[in-house]
């Protein structure tokens, strides 16, 4: 299990254990973490699971593929550390990961 901390836009923190093999988005949805809508269910067909990966963790989350880059064009407030949480596979190496949610999804 990997402990992931999700931080809402208002600063509220949620630290949960997520099983390896799931995505960061699936961990949020299964634990009813507010701020990640996941309208497409993880198909990388929307931008409603946008997160800001803590800079210390960004490299460990892998690189953005072309489809993710394209979907991020629809997200508000994209930064260098923006990712779609449906595209971040949880591994034990991500134990301690911190992600922040934007004020609005989509």
N, C-alpha and C positions, 0 to 999 in steps of 0.2 A: 504494500500500500504506500501511496505517496500523499503526504500532507500538502494540501493546496490551500492558500489563503486568497479568498475572493474579497475585494474591497469595493463596496458600493460607492457611487459618486459622492454620497453624503458622508463617507468615511466609515460607515459600519462595516466591520470585518466579520467574515465567516470562514473558519478554518475547518476543513473536512478531510477525511481520508478518501482517496479515490483509487480504485483498483487499476493496476497496470493493464493496458490494452484498451481502456476506455479513453474518451477524449475529455479535455478540460470542460467542454460544453456539456457532455453527458454527466459528468460529476456534478455540475451546477444544477442541471434539470432534475436529476435523481434526488437531489437534496434540497430542492425548492429554493435555490439561491436567487434572490431578486436581482434584476438588472441584466439577465441574459434571457432573451425571448426565444431564440432558436426556432423561428417560424418555419424553416425548411426541414427541421429535424436532423440537421447535420449533413446535408447534401452539398454544402458549399454553393448554395443557390440563392442566398440572401446575405445580408450583413447584420443580422440581428443577434449575433453572438460575439460581436466586436469586443475585444479587451485590449488593455494596455499592459503588456508584459513588463514586469519590473526590469529595468536595464541590466541588473546583475544576472538575470535569468534568460535574457533574450536569445543569446547564442545557443543555449541548451535546448530551446524549443524547436530548433530546425529552421529551415528557410521557407519563405513563402513561395508557393508554386504559382504559376501563371493564373490559374482559376481564382485562387485566393486574392491575388493582386487585383484582378478584375472586379471581384466582389467588394473589395475595400473601397473602390471608387464610389460605391453607394453609401458608405458609412460617413457619419459626421465626425469631425475632429480627428482625422487620421494622423498619426505621428510615426516616427521611425520605429517605435516599439509596438505598433498596432498589429494585432493578429486576429484571425477568426478562431475562436476557441474550439470550433468543431474540427479544426485542422491541426490541433496540437494533441498528439497521442501521449498519454500518460505513461511514463516509465518510472522505475525506481530512481533514476537519475534526476527526476523532477521533484523529488521529495523536498519540500520547503518552497516550492514555486509560489510567487505572489503575482496576482493579476488584479488590475483595477478596471472597473466598468465605466464607460462614458456616461454622461448625463442622459443621453437619449440613444436608443438603438434604431438602426435602419437608416 
